[in-house]
Amino acid sequence: MNGNQPSSVVILDNKDLTSPVHELQSFTSICKALQWKYVRVRVPICWKKLSQSRYMMANIVYLFYSIGILIINFHPSFNETSSTNSLSAFPDLNDSIEHNVNVNRYYVLLGVLHLISAFLYWWAWQGRSCLDIIMIPEYLNHIEAGLYLWSAFWYSKQDTLGGYYTLAVHKIELTAAIIELIASFGWVMSWYMTYTRTLGRGFTFDDPDTMAYLTTTISAFIYITYNIQINLYPERYGMNMLYKYGDILYFIGALYYIAAGLRDENCFWFLPLAGQYGVAAGRIRVETKELPQFGKPTIFVTDVCKRVSHQEFNNQNELDMDHPQILSSS
């Protein structure tokens, strides 16, 4: 334990699963918690921990990616020249597609950023085996990001609404949307399996983690719905804007992931703990179950080992029957 810190806050040498910063000072209001004597101690500590947090780094890249998508969708300079020509009320598959070269390049850059974000989220799982079951959503995220990057490279090759590359892009992005939906459920499961239950963290809507994975899952449903519609009606490509709602939820989810990272590093010490003030987190110990670990080296159990274990069990039963006082003392 680091004894150089003021008595109101203590940092453990090794990052604790319950609270990275042990808050020993209880507050009665947000005004008291934001007094300068508390702020000047906690802000440098939080900044240092955030700068060393792999999870926060992944969240920041994810936020930049979602912002870039929104800029392309809504900024006037990117929408003056549509990706498709001025379609009539009854578009035909032979209608040509006009390209904005800059937009296509930005989509490629965002695809690369998406792939980097997927790698950082995988890298953020410290102390976990690469074969751990909770890594499956991260690997699916890599596949999804790779598919979107592949489709971004083919945007410039689209010629007509019913052209080979246009239809191929629709199929690639539909596959990516399906994988993203599966990964979203996998993230919910891995969150449930590894989540630390303690004060201020739980299965409620005021928890940023809960809101984050809900927005991610809902946006995945929107993307897959959009891609199914485009594959069924490719002539609506460029007119169906359902995907923009998914992009908006994507951005909202990125903000919640940032808030979750800040909460994990105890940057919200000034907010009430679990809905109330007057509680010092560092003075309360919440017993949490041991987090499951999967993917460890497998121990092969042969028939010989089975017979040995059964023999030991039988010998123990005979010992208990010969010495009944052992049972009474246990």
Secondary structure by P-SEA (a helix, b strand, c coil): cccccccccccccccccccccccccccccccccccaaaaaacaaaaaaaaaacaaaaaaaaaaaaaaaaaaaacccccccccccccccccccccbbbbbcaaaaaaaaaaaaaaaaaaaaaaaaccccccccccaaaaaaaaaaaaaaaaaaaacccccccccaaaaaaaaaaaaaaaaaaaaaaaaaaaaaaccccccccccccccaaaaaaaaaaaaaaaaaaaaaaaaaccccccccaaaaaaaaaaaaaaaaaaaaaaaaaccccccccccccccccccbbbbbccccccccbbbbbcaaaaaaaaaaaaaaaaaaaacccccccc
